[in-house]
């Protein structure tokens, strides 16, 4: 693997016995999204599949077609960002994929925030992660990878990467206490019942 943050995750939270990625392979995912995706994301999903980390950060199945697959969820998030940028350009300044350097979200949170890359340059391995916060100002690109972000969530270090600290008025204190420092794997059945 060669990724120490991912190695740490693998030792801290063993991958589920059954992983759900979707019915289609990575080449179909890349075709849907319009680009290859960074290897760290692919490795994380290959080990854990779709699911939710710490009851908060959700990765949807990249190989699933339709509404609940990552490519479609990402496209809808990008459309939403474009609309907000057209109405509020001073607040929503990021370009959006497939624009050069555009924001390409692939994960979201229980609060409607998004995590993805700024697609700067030809090499996906060099793309910086960025967090699009729903209730905070846009921060700078992150200086770490997905596994580092997930690890920070597991140890409760939300603010390190610009995530809300959970102390906003809309969050119930009981909800904060119920967050588990683990990974809950999604299954095909979770999405099949919604059609």
C-alpha positions in Angstrom: 0.0 0.0 0.0 2.7 2.5 0.9 0.3 4.8 2.7 1.0 5.2 6.4 -2.3 7.0 7.2 -4.2 4.2 5.5 -2.1 1.6 7.3 -3.0 3.3 10.6 -6.7 3.2 9.7 -6.5 -0.5 8.7 -5.0 -1.4 12.1 -7.4 0.9 14.0 -10.6 -0.1 12.2 -10.5 -3.5 10.5 -12.2 -3.4 7.1 -15.6 -5.1 6.9 -15.8 -8.7 5.7 -18.2 -7.6 3.0 -17.6 -4.4 1.1 -20.1 -2.7 -1.2 -18.6 -0.6 -4.0 -21.3 -1.1 -6.6 -21.9 -3.2 -9.6 -19.5 -1.5 -12.0 -15.7 -1.4 -11.9 -13.4 1.6 -11.5 -13.0 2.2 -15.3 -16.8 2.8 -15.6 -16.6 5.1 -12.5 -13.7 7.1 -14.1 -15.7 7.3 -17.4 -18.8 8.6 -15.5 -16.9 11.2 -13.6 -14.8 12.1 -16.6 -11.4 11.5 -15.0 -9.3 9.0 -13.1 -9.5 9.6 -9.3 -6.5 9.6 -6.9 -5.2 6.2 -5.8 -5.6 7.0 -2.1 -9.4 7.3 -2.6 -9.6 4.1 -4.7 -7.5 2.2 -2.1 -9.7 3.5 0.8 -12.9 2.4 -1.0 -11.4 -0.9 -2.1 -10.6 -1.7 1.6 -13.7 -0.4 3.2 -16.3 0.0 0.5 -19.1 2.6 0.8 -20.1 3.6 4.3 -20.0 6.2 7.0 -17.0 7.1 9.2 -17.6 8.2 12.8 -21.3 8.5 12.1 -20.6 11.6 10.0 -18.5 11.4 6.8 -20.3 9.4 4.1 -18.7 7.7 1.1 -21.3 6.5 -1.4 -20.7 3.5 -3.7 -18.7 4.7 -6.7 -19.7 1.7 -8.8 -23.4 2.1 -8.3 -25.5 3.6 -11.1 -28.2 6.2 -10.5 -29.2 8.4 -7.7 -27.3 6.8 -4.8 -24.0 6.2 -6.6 -21.1 8.6 -6.0 -20.9 9.8 -9.6 -24.6 11.0 -9.6 -24.3 12.4 -6.0 -21.2 14.3 -7.1 -22.8 15.7 -10.2 -25.8 16.9 -8.2 -23.5 18.6 -5.6 -21.5 20.3 -8.4 -24.7 21.5 -10.0 -25.8 22.9 -6.6 -22.4 24.7 -6.1 -22.7 26.2 -9.6 -26.1 27.6 -8.8 -24.8 29.1 -5.5 -21.8 30.5 -7.3 -24.0 32.2 -9.9 -26.1 33.8 -7.1 -23.3 34.5 -4.6 -19.9 34.7 -6.4 -18.2 36.4 -3.6 -18.9 33.5 -1.2 -18.7 30.5 -3.6 -15.4 31.2 -5.4 -14.3 27.7 -6.4 -14.4 26.6 -10.0 -16.3 23.4 -10.5 -15.3 20.2 -12.3 -14.8 19.9 -15.3 -13.5 23.5 -15.2 -9.7 23.6 -14.8 -8.9 23.2 -11.1 -12.6 22.6 -10.5 -14.0 21.2 -7.2 -14.9 17.5 -7.5 -16.8 16.3 -4.4 -16.8 12.5 -3.6 -17.9 12.4 0.0 -20.4 14.3 2.2 -21.3 14.8 5.8 -24.3 14.3 7.9 -24.6 18.2 7.8 -24.5 18.6 4.1 -20.8 19.5 3.8 -18.7 18.1 1.0 -15.2 16.8 0.7 -13.4 16.4 -2.6 -10.5 17.7 -4.7 -9.5 20.7 -6.6 -8.6 19.1 -9.9 -5.4 21.2 -10.4 -3.2 19.8 -13.1 -3.2 16.6 -15.1 -2.1 14.2 -12.3 -4.9 13.2 -9.9 -2.2 12.2 -7.4 -1.3 15.9 -6.9 -4.8 17.2 -6.5 -5.3 18.8 -3.1 -8.3 17.9 -1.0 -10.8 20.7 -0.1 -13.7 20.8 2.2 -16.9 22.8 1.1 -18.5 23.6 4.5 -22.2 24.2 4.6 -22.2 26.6 7.6 -18.7 28.0 7.6 -16.6 30.2 5.3 -14.6 28.4 2.6 -11.2 27.4 3.8 -8.0 26.7 1.9 -7.1 23.4 0.4 -6.1 20.7 2.9 -2.5 19.6 3.2 -3.3 15.9 3.7 -5.0 12.9 2.1 -8.3 11.2 2.7 -6.9 8.7 5.2 -5.6 11.5 7.3 -9.0 13.2 7.3 -10.8 10.0 8.3 -8.2 9.4 11.1 -8.8 13.0 12.4 -12.5 12.3 12.5 -12.0 9.0 14.4 -9.9 10.7 17.1 -12.3 13.7 17.3 -10.0 16.3 15.7 -12.7 17.8 13.5 -11.4 21.4 13.5 -7.9 20.4 12.3 -9.2 20.1 8.8 -11.8 22.7 8.8 -14.7 20.5 9.8 -17.3 22.0 12.1 -16.5 21.3 15.7 -20.0 20.2 16.5 -20.8 23.1 18.8 -23.1 24.9 16.5 -26.6 25.8 17.6 -28.2 23.3 15.2 -26.4 20.2 16.7 -28.0 18.3 19.5 -25.5 17.4 22.3 -26.9 13.9 22.4 -26.2 13.6 18.6 -22.5 14.5 19.3 -22.2 11.9 22.0 -23.8 9.2 19.9 -21.1 9.5 17.2 -19.0 6.4 17.1 -15.3 6.4 16.2 -15.7 3.6 13.7 -16.8 2.7 10.2 -20.4 1.5 9.3 -20.3 -0.3 6.0 -23.2 0.3 3.5 -24.7 -2.6 1.7 -26.6 -2.9 -1.6 -29.8 -3.5 0.3 -29.5 0.0 1.9 -29.9 1.6 -1.5 -32.0 -1.1 -3.2 -35.0 -0.4 -0.9 -35.1 3.2 -2.2 -35.2 2.1 -5.9 
